[in-house]
Amino acid sequence: MQTLKRSPWQNVRLNLLYSALGLPAFSLLVAWLVERLAEALFLKW
């Protein structure tokens, strides 16, 4: 609760950052993470 009370400005900045980056950057990050995960799994097999 303390962190929620203390950092509304941080949340606002994060929201602005995410909206500025947009969905393409997020989907790129997700695609990269999935690729790394698949690579790790295939290397383990």
mmJSON file of the N, C-alpha and C atoms, coordinates in Angstrom:
{"data_MODEL":{"atom_site":{
"group_PDB":["ATOM","ATOM","ATOM","ATOM","ATOM","ATOM","ATOM","ATOM","ATOM","ATOM","ATOM","ATOM","ATOM","ATOM","ATOM","ATOM","ATOM","ATOM","ATOM","ATOM","ATOM","ATOM","ATOM","ATOM","ATOM","ATOM","ATOM","ATOM","ATOM","ATOM","ATOM","ATOM","ATOM","ATOM","ATOM","ATOM","ATOM","ATOM","ATOM","ATOM","ATOM","ATOM","ATOM","ATOM","ATOM","ATOM","ATOM","ATOM","ATOM","ATOM","ATOM","ATOM","ATOM","ATOM","ATOM","ATOM","ATOM","ATOM","ATOM","ATOM","ATOM","ATOM","ATOM","ATOM","ATOM","ATOM","ATOM","ATOM","ATOM","ATOM","ATOM","ATOM","ATOM","ATOM","ATOM","ATOM","ATOM","ATOM","ATOM","ATOM","ATOM","ATOM","ATOM","ATOM","ATOM","ATOM","ATOM","ATOM","ATOM","ATOM","ATOM","ATOM","ATOM","ATOM","ATOM","ATOM","ATOM","ATOM","ATOM","ATOM","ATOM","ATOM","ATOM","ATOM","ATOM","ATOM","ATOM","ATOM","ATOM","ATOM","ATOM","ATOM","ATOM","ATOM","ATOM","ATOM","ATOM","ATOM","ATOM","ATOM","ATOM","ATOM","ATOM","ATOM","ATOM","ATOM","ATOM","ATOM","ATOM","ATOM","ATOM","ATOM","ATOM","ATOM","ATOM"],
"id":[1,2,3,4,5,6,7,8,9,10,11,12,13,14,15,16,17,18,19,20,21,22,23,24,25,26,27,28,29,30,31,32,33,34,35,36,37,38,39,40,41,42,43,44,45,46,47,48,49,50,51,52,53,54,55,56,57,58,59,60,61,62,63,64,65,66,67,68,69,70,71,72,73,74,75,76,77,78,79,80,81,82,83,84,85,86,87,88,89,90,91,92,93,94,95,96,97,98,99,100,101,102,103,104,105,106,107,108,109,110,111,112,113,114,115,116,117,118,119,120,121,122,123,124,125,126,127,128,129,130,131,132,133,134,135],
"type_symbol":["N","C","C","N","C","C","N","C","C","N","C","C","N","C","C","N","C","C","N","C","C","N","C","C","N","C","C","N","C","C","N","C","C","N","C","C","N","C","C","N","C","C","N","C","C","N","C","C","N","C","C","N","C","C","N","C","C","N","C","C","N","C","C","N","C","C","N","C","C","N","C","C","N","C","C","N","C","C","N","C","C","N","C","C","N","C","C","N","C","C","N","C","C","N","C","C","N","C","C","N","C","C","N","C","C","N","C","C","N","C","C","N","C","C","N","C","C","N","C","C","N","C","C","N","C","C","N","C","C","N","C","C","N","C","C"],
"label_atom_id":["N","CA","C","N","CA","C","N","CA","C","N","CA","C","N","CA","C","N","CA","C","N","CA","C","N","CA","C","N","CA","C","N","CA","C","N","CA","C","N","CA","C","N","CA","C","N","CA","C","N","CA","C","N","CA","C","N","CA","C","N","CA","C","N","CA","C","N","CA","C","N","CA","C","N","CA","C","N","CA","C","N","CA","C","N","CA","C","N","CA","C","N","CA","C","N","CA","C","N","CA","C","N","CA","C","N","CA","C","N","CA","C","N","CA","C","N","CA","C","N","CA","C","N","CA","C","N","CA","C","N","CA","C","N","CA","C","N","CA","C","N","CA","C","N","CA","C","N","CA","C","N","CA","C","N","CA","C"],
"label_alt_id":[null,null,null,null,null,null,null,null,null,null,null,null,null,null,null,null,null,null,null,null,null,null,null,null,null,null,null,null,null,null,null,null,null,null,null,null,null,null,null,null,null,null,null,null,null,null,null,null,null,null,null,null,null,null,null,null,null,null,null,null,null,null,null,null,null,null,null,null,null,null,null,null,null,null,null,null,null,null,null,null,null,null,null,null,null,null,null,null,null,null,null,null,null,null,null,null,null,null,null,null,null,null,null,null,null,null,null,null,null,null,null,null,null,null,null,null,null,null,null,null,null,null,null,null,null,null,null,null,null,null,null,null,null,null,null],
"label_comp_id":["MET","MET","MET","GLN","GLN","GLN","THR","THR","THR","LEU","LEU","LEU","LYS","LYS","LYS","ARG","ARG","ARG","SER","SER","SER","PRO","PRO","PRO","TRP","TRP","TRP","GLN","GLN","GLN","ASN","ASN","ASN","VAL","VAL","VAL","ARG","ARG","ARG","LEU","LEU","LEU","ASN","ASN","ASN","LEU","LEU","LEU","LEU","LEU","LEU","TYR","TYR","TYR","SER","SER","SER","ALA","ALA","ALA","LEU","LEU","LEU","GLY","GLY","GLY","LEU","LEU","LEU","PRO","PRO","PRO","ALA","ALA","ALA","PHE","PHE","PHE","SER","SER","SER","LEU","LEU","LEU","LEU","LEU","LEU","VAL","VAL","VAL","ALA","ALA","ALA","TRP","TRP","TRP","LEU","LEU","LEU","VAL","VAL","VAL","GLU","GLU","GLU","ARG","ARG","ARG","LEU","LEU","LEU","ALA","ALA","ALA","GLU","GLU","GLU","ALA","ALA","ALA","LEU","LEU","LEU","PHE","PHE","PHE","LEU","LEU","LEU","LYS","LYS","LYS","TRP","TRP","TRP"],
"label_asym_id":["A","A","A","A","A","A","A","A","A","A","A","A","A","A","A","A","A","A","A","A","A","A","A","A","A","A","A","A","A","A","A","A","A","A","A","A","A","A","A","A","A","A","A","A","A","A","A","A","A","A","A","A","A","A","A","A","A","A","A","A","A","A","A","A","A","A","A","A","A","A","A","A","A","A","A","A","A","A","A","A","A","A","A","A","A","A","A","A","A","A","A","A","A","A","A","A","A","A","A","A","A","A","A","A","A","A","A","A","A","A","A","A","A","A","A","A","A","A","A","A","A","A","A","A","A","A","A","A","A","A","A","A","A","A","A"],
"label_entity_id":["1","1","1","1","1","1","1","1","1","1","1","1","1","1","1","1","1","1","1","1","1","1","1","1","1","1","1","1","1","1","1","1","1","1","1","1","1","1","1","1","1","1","1","1","1","1","1","1","1","1","1","1","1","1","1","1","1","1","1","1","1","1","1","1","1","1","1","1","1","1","1","1","1","1","1","1","1","1","1","1","1","1","1","1","1","1","1","1","1","1","1","1","1","1","1","1","1","1","1","1","1","1","1","1","1","1","1","1","1","1","1","1","1","1","1","1","1","1","1","1","1","1","1","1","1","1","1","1","1","1","1","1","1","1","1"],
"label_seq_id":[1,1,1,2,2,2,3,3,3,4,4,4,5,5,5,6,6,6,7,7,7,8,8,8,9,9,9,10,10,10,11,11,11,12,12,12,13,13,13,14,14,14,15,15,15,16,16,16,17,17,17,18,18,18,19,19,19,20,20,20,21,21,21,22,22,22,23,23,23,24,24,24,25,25,25,26,26,26,27,27,27,28,28,28,29,29,29,30,30,30,31,31,31,32,32,32,33,33,33,34,34,34,35,35,35,36,36,36,37,37,37,38,38,38,39,39,39,40,40,40,41,41,41,42,42,42,43,43,43,44,44,44,45,45,45],
"pdbx_PDB_ins_code":[null,null,null,null,null,null,null,null,null,null,null,null,null,null,null,null,null,null,null,null,null,null,null,null,null,null,null,null,null,null,null,null,null,null,null,null,null,null,null,null,null,null,null,null,null,null,null,null,null,null,null,null,null,null,null,null,null,null,null,null,null,null,null,null,null,null,null,null,null,null,null,null,null,null,null,null,null,null,null,null,null,null,null,null,null,null,null,null,null,null,null,null,null,null,null,null,null,null,null,null,null,null,null,null,null,null,null,null,null,null,null,null,null,null,null,null,null,null,null,null,null,null,null,null,null,null,null,null,null,null,null,null,null,null,null],
"Cartn_x":[0.826,0.0,0.865,1.985,2.867,3.389,3.805,4.333,3.237,2.003,0.897,0.604,0.692,0.441,1.578,2.786,3.94,4.252,3.873,4.343,3.229,2.296,1.345,2.033,3.028,3.759,4.521,5.06,5.772,4.817,3.606,2.606,2.247,2.099,1.781,2.904,4.145,5.28,5.328,5.059,5.059,3.967,2.781,1.689,2.056,2.66,3.088,4.135,5.058,6.108,5.514,4.595,3.981,3.168,2.408,1.6,2.5,3.648,4.585,5.236,5.617,6.22,5.195,3.998,2.935,2.991,2.039,1.902,2.984,3.468,4.483,5.727,6.207,7.398,7.124,5.938,5.578,5.49,4.875,4.757,6.131,7.016,8.384,9.083,8.918,9.529,8.989,7.675,7.058,7.578,7.668,8.161,9.596,10.425,11.811,11.893,11.069,11.063,10.633,9.596,9.122,10.215,10.914,11.993,13.095,13.497,14.541,14.081,12.827,12.287,12.287,11.839,11.82,13.244,14.173,15.572,16.102,15.828,16.29,15.673,14.393,13.718,14.306,14.55,15.083,16.515,17.265,18.636,18.644,17.637,17.572,17.201,16.388,15.891,16.99],
"Cartn_y":[-1.207,0.0,1.264,1.186,2.352,2.743,1.724,2.024,2.573,2.06,2.561,4.019,4.37,5.756,6.663,6.128,6.993,7.275,6.354,6.532,6.575,7.526,7.7,8.318,9.178,9.829,8.794,7.773,6.712,5.963,5.691,5.014,5.856,7.155,8.05,8.021,8.086,8.054,6.737,5.622,4.322,4.257,4.775,4.779,5.611,6.765,7.609,6.892,6.222,5.505,4.402,3.633,2.529,3.046,4.118,4.649,5.254,5.811,6.367,5.25,4.177,3.044,2.352,2.224,1.611,0.099,-0.494,-1.944,-2.649,-2.09,-2.789,-3.142,-2.211,-2.489,-3.62,-3.61,-4.651,-6.007,-6.043,-7.313,-7.798,-6.865,-7.244,-7.883,-7.275,-7.814,-9.203,-9.365,-10.669,-11.705,-11.326,-12.253,-12.665,-11.696,-12.0,-12.941,-12.691,-13.554,-14.967,-15.084,-16.409,-17.135,-16.402,-17.002,-17.525,-16.702,-17.139,-18.359,-18.361,-19.469,-20.744,-20.645,-21.814,-22.314,-21.393,-21.764,-22.535,-22.021,-22.684,-24.077,-24.18,-25.478,-26.467,-26.024,-26.929,-27.331,-26.432,-26.769,-27.791,-27.729,-28.687,-30.083,-30.181,-31.483,-32.378],
"Cartn_z":[0.0,0.0,0.0,0.703,0.772,-0.614,-1.39,-2.721,-3.629,-3.475,-4.287,-3.955,-2.666,-2.27,-2.744,-2.744,-2.939,-4.41,-5.316,-6.685,-7.734,-7.623,-8.738,-9.95,-9.689,-10.782,-11.597,-10.922,-11.622,-12.545,-12.055,-12.881,-14.098,-13.9,-15.016,-16.046,-15.57,-16.499,-17.254,-16.558,-17.218,-18.278,-17.951,-18.925,-20.15,-19.929,-21.047,-21.89,-21.219,-21.939,-22.797,-22.212,-22.948,-24.132,-23.927,-25.029,-26.109,-25.702,-26.676,-27.489,-26.797,-27.503,-28.38,-27.854,-28.63,-28.59,-29.279,-29.29,-30.107,-31.233,-32.026,-31.231,-30.408,-29.611,-28.632,-28.023,-27.062,-27.748,-28.931,-29.654,-30.096,-30.442,-30.796,-29.605,-28.436,-27.224,-26.919,-27.02,-26.765,-27.751,-29.029,-30.049,-29.737,-29.309,-28.98,-27.785,-26.761,-25.579,-25.936,-26.761,-27.178,-27.95,-28.811,-29.592,-28.677,-27.696,-26.756,-25.966,-25.543,-24.765,-25.595,-26.834,-27.721,-27.957,-28.129,-28.338,-27.138,-25.936,-24.715,-24.595,-24.904,-24.806,-25.8,-27.019,-28.034,-27.707,-27.091,-26.708,-25.58,-24.72,-23.608,-24.092,-25.157,-25.593,-26.095],
"occupancy":[1.0,1.0,1.0,1.0,1.0,1.0,1.0,1.0,1.0,1.0,1.0,1.0,1.0,1.0,1.0,1.0,1.0,1.0,1.0,1.0,1.0,1.0,1.0,1.0,1.0,1.0,1.0,1.0,1.0,1.0,1.0,1.0,1.0,1.0,1.0,1.0,1.0,1.0,1.0,1.0,1.0,1.0,1.0,1.0,1.0,1.0,1.0,1.0,1.0,1.0,1.0,1.0,1.0,1.0,1.0,1.0,1.0,1.0,1.0,1.0,1.0,1.0,1.0,1.0,1.0,1.0,1.0,1.0,1.0,1.0,1.0,1.0,1.0,1.0,1.0,1.0,1.0,1.0,1.0,1.0,1.0,1.0,1.0,1.0,1.0,1.0,1.0,1.0,1.0,1.0,1.0,1.0,1.0,1.0,1.0,1.0,1.0,1.0,1.0,1.0,1.0,1.0,1.0,1.0,1.0,1.0,1.0,1.0,1.0,1.0,1.0,1.0,1.0,1.0,1.0,1.0,1.0,1.0,1.0,1.0,1.0,1.0,1.0,1.0,1.0,1.0,1.0,1.0,1.0,1.0,1.0,1.0,1.0,1.0,1.0],
"B_iso_or_equiv":[0.0,0.0,0.0,0.0,0.0,0.0,0.0,0.0,0.0,0.0,0.0,0.0,0.0,0.0,0.0,0.0,0.0,0.0,0.0,0.0,0.0,0.0,0.0,0.0,0.0,0.0,0.0,0.0,0.0,0.0,0.0,0.0,0.0,0.0,0.0,0.0,0.0,0.0,0.0,0.0,0.0,0.0,0.0,0.0,0.0,0.0,0.0,0.0,0.0,0.0,0.0,0.0,0.0,0.0,0.0,0.0,0.0,0.0,0.0,0.0,0.0,0.0,0.0,0.0,0.0,0.0,0.0,0.0,0.0,0.0,0.0,0.0,0.0,0.0,0.0,0.0,0.0,0.0,0.0,0.0,0.0,0.0,0.0,0.0,0.0,0.0,0.0,0.0,0.0,0.0,0.0,0.0,0.0,0.0,0.0,0.0,0.0,0.0,0.0,0.0,0.0,0.0,0.0,0.0,0.0,0.0,0.0,0.0,0.0,0.0,0.0,0.0,0.0,0.0,0.0,0.0,0.0,0.0,0.0,0.0,0.0,0.0,0.0,0.0,0.0,0.0,0.0,0.0,0.0,0.0,0.0,0.0,0.0,0.0,0.0],
"pdbx_formal_charge":[null,null,null,null,null,null,null,null,null,null,null,null,null,null,null,null,null,null,null,null,null,null,null,null,null,null,null,null,null,null,null,null,null,null,null,null,null,null,null,null,null,null,null,null,null,null,null,null,null,null,null,null,null,null,null,null,null,null,null,null,null,null,null,null,null,null,null,null,null,null,null,null,null,null,null,null,null,null,null,null,null,null,null,null,null,null,null,null,null,null,null,null,null,null,null,null,null,null,null,null,null,null,null,null,null,null,null,null,null,null,null,null,null,null,null,null,null,null,null,null,null,null,null,null,null,null,null,null,null,null,null,null,null,null,null],
"auth_seq_id":[1,1,1,2,2,2,3,3,3,4,4,4,5,5,5,6,6,6,7,7,7,8,8,8,9,9,9,10,10,10,11,11,11,12,12,12,13,13,13,14,14,14,15,15,15,16,16,16,17,17,17,18,18,18,19,19,19,20,20,20,21,21,21,22,22,22,23,23,23,24,24,24,25,25,25,26,26,26,27,27,27,28,28,28,29,29,29,30,30,30,31,31,31,32,32,32,33,33,33,34,34,34,35,35,35,36,36,36,37,37,37,38,38,38,39,39,39,40,40,40,41,41,41,42,42,42,43,43,43,44,44,44,45,45,45],
"auth_comp_id":["MET","MET","MET","GLN","GLN","GLN","THR","THR","THR","LEU","LEU","LEU","LYS","LYS","LYS","ARG","ARG","ARG","SER","SER","SER","PRO","PRO","PRO","TRP","TRP","TRP","GLN","GLN","GLN","ASN","ASN","ASN","VAL","VAL","VAL","ARG","ARG","ARG","LEU","LEU","LEU","ASN","ASN","ASN","LEU","LEU","LEU","LEU","LEU","LEU","TYR","TYR","TYR","SER","SER","SER","ALA","ALA","ALA","LEU","LEU","LEU","GLY","GLY","GLY","LEU","LEU","LEU","PRO","PRO","PRO","ALA","ALA","ALA","PHE","PHE","PHE","SER","SER","SER","LEU","LEU","LEU","LEU","LEU","LEU","VAL","VAL","VAL","ALA","ALA","ALA","TRP","TRP","TRP","LEU","LEU","LEU","VAL","VAL","VAL","GLU","GLU","GLU","ARG","ARG","ARG","LEU","LEU","LEU","ALA","ALA","ALA","GLU","GLU","GLU","ALA","ALA","ALA","LEU","LEU","LEU","PHE","PHE","PHE","LEU","LEU","LEU","LYS","LYS","LYS","TRP","TRP","TRP"],
"auth_asym_id":["A","A","A","A","A","A","A","A","A","A","A","A","A","A","A","A","A","A","A","A","A","A","A","A","A","A","A","A","A","A","A","A","A","A","A","A","A","A","A","A","A","A","A","A","A","A","A","A","A","A","A","A","A","A","A","A","A","A","A","A","A","A","A","A","A","A","A","A","A","A","A","A","A","A","A","A","A","A","A","A","A","A","A","A","A","A","A","A","A","A","A","A","A","A","A","A","A","A","A","A","A","A","A","A","A","A","A","A","A","A","A","A","A","A","A","A","A","A","A","A","A","A","A","A","A","A","A","A","A","A","A","A","A","A","A"],
"auth_atom_id":["N","CA","C","N","CA","C","N","CA","C","N","CA","C","N","CA","C","N","CA","C","N","CA","C","N","CA","C","N","CA","C","N","CA","C","N","CA","C","N","CA","C","N","CA","C","N","CA","C","N","CA","C","N","CA","C","N","CA","C","N","CA","C","N","CA","C","N","CA","C","N","CA","C","N","CA","C","N","CA","C","N","CA","C","N","CA","C","N","CA","C","N","CA","C","N","CA","C","N","CA","C","N","CA","C","N","CA","C","N","CA","C","N","CA","C","N","CA","C","N","CA","C","N","CA","C","N","CA","C","N","CA","C","N","CA","C","N","CA","C","N","CA","C","N","CA","C","N","CA","C","N","CA","C","N","CA","C"],
"pdbx_PDB_model_num":[1,1,1,1,1,1,1,1,1,1,1,1,1,1,1,1,1,1,1,1,1,1,1,1,1,1,1,1,1,1,1,1,1,1,1,1,1,1,1,1,1,1,1,1,1,1,1,1,1,1,1,1,1,1,1,1,1,1,1,1,1,1,1,1,1,1,1,1,1,1,1,1,1,1,1,1,1,1,1,1,1,1,1,1,1,1,1,1,1,1,1,1,1,1,1,1,1,1,1,1,1,1,1,1,1,1,1,1,1,1,1,1,1,1,1,1,1,1,1,1,1,1,1,1,1,1,1,1,1,1,1,1,1,1,1]
}}}
